[in-house]
Amino acid sequence: MIQRVLKVPSKKPSITIRVNEEEYQVLKEWADSEYRTVPSLVLALTKKAIDEYSKPKSQKESRKDSA
């Protein structure tokens, strides 16, 4: 039996970024070391940056003081 997988268009917004070849190679090596794709790695890094950016200012300052 052959099953067909239908791709349903995502309702999530999408973005496009452009990086130079050196930057892409660094991302590719990093992604490979974590058994991820480059888009998956970039998504994880973006989510982490958003979480950090969204923290209340007091949490950010206490983190800097402890470093």
HUHU-V138619 format. One record per residue. N is the residue number from 1. RES is the residue in one letter. D_FIRST is the distance of its C-alpha to the first C-alpha in Angstrom with 2 decimals. Layout:
# HUHU-V138619
[[N RES D_FIRST] [N RES D_FIRST]]
This chain:
# HUHU-V138619
[[1 M 0.00] [2 I 3.79] [3 Q 6.44] [4 R 9.88] [5 V 12.90] [6 L 15.89] [7 K 19.21] [8 V 21.81] [9 P 25.27] [10 S 27.43] [11 K 30.56] [12 K 32.41] [13 P 35.16] [14 S 34.68] [15 I 37.34] [16 T 37.77] [17 I 40.13] [18 R 41.49] [19 V 42.74] [20 N 44.42] [21 E 42.90] [22 E 44.79] [23 E 43.67] [24 Y 40.03] [25 Q 40.33] [26 V 41.87] [27 L 39.08] [28 K 36.46] [29 E 38.22] [30 W 38.61] [31 A 34.97] [32 D 33.88] [33 S 36.33] [34 E 34.67] [35 Y 31.06] [36 R 30.66] [37 T 30.14] [38 V 33.31] [39 P 32.36] [40 S 31.63] [41 L 35.01] [42 V 36.85] [43 L 35.45] [44 A 36.62] [45 L 40.00] [46 T 40.38] [47 K 39.69] [48 K 42.22] [49 A 44.78] [50 I 44.35] [51 D 44.86] [52 E 47.98] [53 Y 49.28] [54 S 48.78] [55 K 50.76] [56 P 54.17] [57 K 56.98] [58 S 58.62] [59 Q 55.59] [60 K 55.49] [61 E 59.23] [62 S 59.15] [63 R 56.42] [64 K 58.61] [65 D 61.62] [66 S 59.86] [67 A 58.79]]
